[in-house]
Amino acid sequence: MICVSISGQTASQILEELNHVSMAEIRLDLLNLSDNEIMEVFEAHPNLIATYRPGRVTEIERTRQLKLALKHGATWIDIELEAPTDWKKEMIMFASKLGKKVIISTHNFEKTPTTDELLSLVEVMQKEGADLVKLACLADSAAACARLLSLYERYKNILVIGMGPHGSITRIAAPFLGAPFTFAAGTAGKTAPGQFTFSEMQRAIQLINHGE
Ligand SMILES: O=C1C[C@@](O)(C(=O)O)C[C@@H](O)[C@@H]1O
């Protein structure tokens, strides 16, 4: 499944885009949605991730908006491995009471760590109670991609992404190796380096499925 990562749009543009996709990530930190618009967007589609990366607003406000999204239909929230443990526990508890799922994610915009480091990151995120572990690392070589993709042999419920131009293969391979979905850019543009557009990703998946 392709998950379109939505940023930089108005609520009505988002609602229009949601008509054409089976899954989307709503990057609340890269949008300017009012409470009413958050409710409207999350109520409009059955398979949305609510993501609000830290730094733009207070932690109280970020938490409030993530909880609002969950109460109004988000299927998933994405929380950062680096966030305080108590906050992660609070969000996991809140989501699970509503029957919603939690992605614990970590990003490394500089490099792909060693295999041992990757394994221990996955294990920590699993232990913390992630329904899905997401690891996105800048991949600067074929070896880095191979290292990232090798994690699929060991673990279920993971999504491993190689960011940057060298990491593209990992984005296409992900759903074929066990990831529940892979990210593509929304119509307003990429939310991470190396993302394909939705139609490019659709085409790549079709090519592999049909062996064309
Ligand atoms: O964590 C991820 C993955 C991502 O960083 C990517 O590389 O496609 C894009 C982010 O919006 C999302 O939250």
PDBQT file of the ligand as one rigid body, heavy atoms in Angstrom, charges set to zero:
ROOT
HETATM    1  O1  LIG A 301       8.932   8.979   8.961  1.00  0.00    +0.000 OA
HETATM    2  C1  LIG A 301       8.483   9.233   7.865  1.00  0.00    +0.000 C 
HETATM    3  C2  LIG A 301       9.100   8.740   6.658  1.00  0.00    +0.000 C 
HETATM    4  C3  LIG A 301       9.638   9.876   5.850  1.00  0.00    +0.000 C 
HETATM    5  O2  LIG A 301      10.713  10.457   6.564  1.00  0.00    +0.000 OA
HETATM    6  C4  LIG A 301      10.205   9.349   4.516  1.00  0.00    +0.000 C 
HETATM    7  O3  LIG A 301      11.412   9.232   4.442  1.00  0.00    +0.000 OA
HETATM    8  O4  LIG A 301       9.422   9.065   3.606  1.00  0.00    +0.000 OA
HETATM    9  C5  LIG A 301       8.529  10.889   5.612  1.00  0.00    +0.000 C 
HETATM   10  C6  LIG A 301       7.904  11.366   6.906  1.00  0.00    +0.000 C 
HETATM   11  O5  LIG A 301       6.838  12.262   6.628  1.00  0.00    +0.000 OA
HETATM   12  C7  LIG A 301       7.384  10.199   7.678  1.00  0.00    +0.000 C 
HETATM   13  O6  LIG A 301       6.868  10.619   8.915  1.00  0.00    +0.000 OA
ENDROOT
TORSDOF 0
